Every structure is written in structure tokens, then in C-alpha cells.
Amino acid sequence: MNNKSIKFIGGAILLSIVFFGIFFMMKPKGSVVKISVGKEVYGTYSLEKDNTIEVDLGGGEYNIVQIKDQKVDMIESTCENQICVHEYPLEEGTPGVIVCLPHELIVEIEE
């Protein structure tokens, strides 16, 4: 290896470290979980704090949303089809929503 190759490799490594540092510095902190019912926001909750939220929809209907280990999941619902309960948990940086269509309930992470 000659001197130019060593400088090129060193520069590439240094540039990679700089971009890696910038990526982590710009990463949003304090993401929140937003729960909406219909067109109304039911509530927003920190993704950093473990929490279990019972969304009371009236008439004995409800959904239970769990925030644990910086992931959010629908763990229980009184809807008939239970699709929302079987969806994968959401986590920061991963696109997606959890939807309970019969209850018009949407769970999403906002950064």
C-alpha cells in the first residue's frame, strides 16, 4: 500500500465517523405515541415511559394500548375481528400505524 492509499482509506473512515455522529445527533429525542379515535386525538404519551392506556369508547367497548421498552402495541380490544391485536408492535424509526377499524382508533409514533 502506498501513501495515497493510506490517506484515502483514513479519510473514508474519518468521513464515515463524522456522518455516523451527525446521524445520531440529529435523531429526534422524546418521540410520542399519538392515539386518535375518529378525527379526534384521544391522547399523546411518551414513548420513553412504559405505560398502559385503556381507551374507553363507551358502551363497554375499549382498546388497551401498551407502551413498553420503547415499543407500542395493541394488547386488547373488544372489536370482533381482532386484527389490531395481531399487528406487530411499533417502534421509533419504523414506519407504520396500528389501526382498529371497527373502533376507528389509530395508534402512531410521532417523532
Secondary structure, 3 states (H helix, E strand, C coil): CCHHHHHHHHHHHHHHHHHHHHHHHHCCCCCEEEEEECCEEEEEEECCCCEEEEEEEECCEEEEEEEECCEEEEEEECCCCCCHHHCCCEECCCCCEEEECCCCEEEEEEC
